[in-house]
């Protein structure tokens, strides 16, 4: 599929092959950036709160990188940052990748 023209520069805040594939199959060009955060240090009681906290922490880390990097081009398109996470549970135990999925996508514009 030919890349879709976007008025935004799209940044995927994830190294997930599945998320990359979704955007590519939709025809978007995007830049990949990953967040250097300690996911194990972020804890909440509810999985739906955890997935939001992780996605936001990733987005915040990448925004911080973008603000301090030389990557900012003059007159560049506005950016959309897509940061997300997946948390899985079974019988109230948090797991890495099985059963009940809580997916949250945090978008900065």
C-alpha beads as a LAMMPS data file, in Angstrom:
LAMMPS data file: protein, C-alpha beads

109 atoms
108 bonds

1 atom types
1 bond types

-500.0 500.0 xlo xhi
-500.0 500.0 ylo yhi
-500.0 500.0 zlo zhi

Masses

1 110.0

Atoms # bond

1 1 1 0.000 0.000 0.000
2 1 1 1.259 3.488 -0.804
3 1 1 1.956 5.720 2.187
4 1 1 -1.027 7.848 3.159
5 1 1 -0.354 11.577 3.134
6 1 1 -0.662 12.937 6.632
7 1 1 -0.583 16.559 7.766
8 1 1 1.324 15.261 10.807
9 1 1 4.632 13.557 11.412
10 1 1 3.654 10.293 13.097
11 1 1 5.880 8.918 15.842
12 1 1 5.206 5.414 17.115
13 1 1 6.430 5.237 20.689
14 1 1 6.859 1.495 20.600
15 1 1 9.188 -1.150 19.280
16 1 1 6.249 -3.554 18.942
17 1 1 6.301 -5.308 15.591
18 1 1 2.502 -5.708 15.756
19 1 1 1.927 -1.970 16.240
20 1 1 4.387 -1.170 13.456
21 1 1 2.578 -3.578 11.168
22 1 1 -0.810 -1.993 11.889
23 1 1 0.389 1.498 10.940
24 1 1 2.285 0.213 7.898
25 1 1 -0.743 -1.735 6.671
26 1 1 -2.805 1.434 7.014
27 1 1 -0.292 3.043 4.675
28 1 1 1.249 5.537 7.092
29 1 1 4.870 6.566 7.192
30 1 1 6.095 6.860 10.757
31 1 1 9.188 7.152 12.886
32 1 1 9.825 4.645 15.675
33 1 1 11.007 5.861 19.076
34 1 1 11.107 3.800 22.230
35 1 1 10.898 5.031 25.797
36 1 1 13.600 4.179 28.278
37 1 1 11.465 3.704 31.364
38 1 1 11.475 1.158 34.163
39 1 1 8.053 -0.423 33.668
40 1 1 8.431 -2.565 36.787
41 1 1 8.673 0.588 38.915
42 1 1 5.161 1.660 37.876
43 1 1 2.438 -0.121 39.840
44 1 1 -1.295 0.359 40.369
45 1 1 -4.047 -1.793 41.831
46 1 1 -6.182 -2.026 38.702
47 1 1 -4.864 -3.261 35.353
48 1 1 -6.797 -0.575 33.484
49 1 1 -5.017 2.081 35.574
50 1 1 -1.644 0.395 35.075
51 1 1 -1.936 0.306 31.293
52 1 1 -2.800 4.017 31.233
53 1 1 0.067 4.885 33.585
54 1 1 2.559 2.891 31.487
55 1 1 1.404 4.435 28.207
56 1 1 1.557 7.933 29.688
57 1 1 5.022 7.328 31.178
58 1 1 6.262 6.161 27.775
59 1 1 4.737 9.187 26.065
60 1 1 6.216 11.572 28.642
61 1 1 9.693 10.027 28.230
62 1 1 9.548 10.326 24.441
63 1 1 8.232 13.901 24.551
64 1 1 11.150 14.748 26.831
65 1 1 13.559 13.169 24.318
66 1 1 11.971 15.107 21.474
67 1 1 12.238 18.411 23.331
68 1 1 15.950 17.944 23.982
69 1 1 16.991 16.331 20.708
70 1 1 18.391 17.850 17.543
71 1 1 15.638 15.976 15.704
72 1 1 13.375 19.014 15.659
73 1 1 13.348 20.383 12.156
74 1 1 12.457 24.005 11.473
75 1 1 9.069 24.327 9.819
76 1 1 8.455 20.596 10.350
77 1 1 4.945 19.208 10.407
78 1 1 3.286 18.981 13.806
79 1 1 3.850 15.585 15.397
80 1 1 1.488 12.942 16.696
81 1 1 3.057 10.591 19.217
82 1 1 1.318 7.254 19.655
83 1 1 2.381 5.566 22.891
84 1 1 0.594 2.483 24.136
85 1 1 0.853 -0.534 26.368
86 1 1 -0.841 -3.859 26.911
87 1 1 -1.500 -5.395 30.316
88 1 1 -2.951 -8.869 30.725
89 1 1 -4.600 -10.463 33.727
90 1 1 -5.950 -13.829 34.820
91 1 1 -7.639 -14.332 38.171
92 1 1 -6.508 -10.857 39.285
93 1 1 -2.818 -11.587 38.623
94 1 1 -0.959 -9.366 36.185
95 1 1 0.613 -11.324 33.371
96 1 1 2.751 -10.260 30.467
97 1 1 0.790 -11.369 27.390
98 1 1 -2.234 -13.601 28.043
99 1 1 -6.009 -13.567 28.620
100 1 1 -7.878 -10.320 29.516
101 1 1 -6.253 -7.515 27.569
102 1 1 -6.284 -3.880 28.608
103 1 1 -4.963 -1.736 25.805
104 1 1 -4.527 1.998 26.067
105 1 1 -3.209 4.356 23.442
106 1 1 -2.000 7.749 24.615
107 1 1 -1.687 10.319 21.844
108 1 1 0.189 13.619 22.144
109 1 1 -0.309 16.250 19.456

Bonds

1 1 1 2
2 1 2 3
3 1 3 4
4 1 4 5
5 1 5 6
6 1 6 7
7 1 7 8
8 1 8 9
9 1 9 10
10 1 10 11
11 1 11 12
12 1 12 13
13 1 13 14
14 1 14 15
15 1 15 16
16 1 16 17
17 1 17 18
18 1 18 19
19 1 19 20
20 1 20 21
21 1 21 22
22 1 22 23
23 1 23 24
24 1 24 25
25 1 25 26
26 1 26 27
27 1 27 28
28 1 28 29
29 1 29 30
30 1 30 31
31 1 31 32
32 1 32 33
33 1 33 34
34 1 34 35
35 1 35 36
36 1 36 37
37 1 37 38
38 1 38 39
39 1 39 40
40 1 40 41
41 1 41 42
42 1 42 43
43 1 43 44
44 1 44 45
45 1 45 46
46 1 46 47
47 1 47 48
48 1 48 49
49 1 49 50
50 1 50 51
51 1 51 52
52 1 52 53
53 1 53 54
54 1 54 55
55 1 55 56
56 1 56 57
57 1 57 58
58 1 58 59
59 1 59 60
60 1 60 61
61 1 61 62
62 1 62 63
63 1 63 64
64 1 64 65
65 1 65 66
66 1 66 67
67 1 67 68
68 1 68 69
69 1 69 70
70 1 70 71
71 1 71 72
72 1 72 73
73 1 73 74
74 1 74 75
75 1 75 76
76 1 76 77
77 1 77 78
78 1 78 79
79 1 79 80
80 1 80 81
81 1 81 82
82 1 82 83
83 1 83 84
84 1 84 85
85 1 85 86
86 1 86 87
87 1 87 88
88 1 88 89
89 1 89 90
90 1 90 91
91 1 91 92
92 1 92 93
93 1 93 94
94 1 94 95
95 1 95 96
96 1 96 97
97 1 97 98
98 1 98 99
99 1 99 100
100 1 100 101
101 1 101 102
102 1 102 103
103 1 103 104
104 1 104 105
105 1 105 106
106 1 106 107
107 1 107 108
108 1 108 109
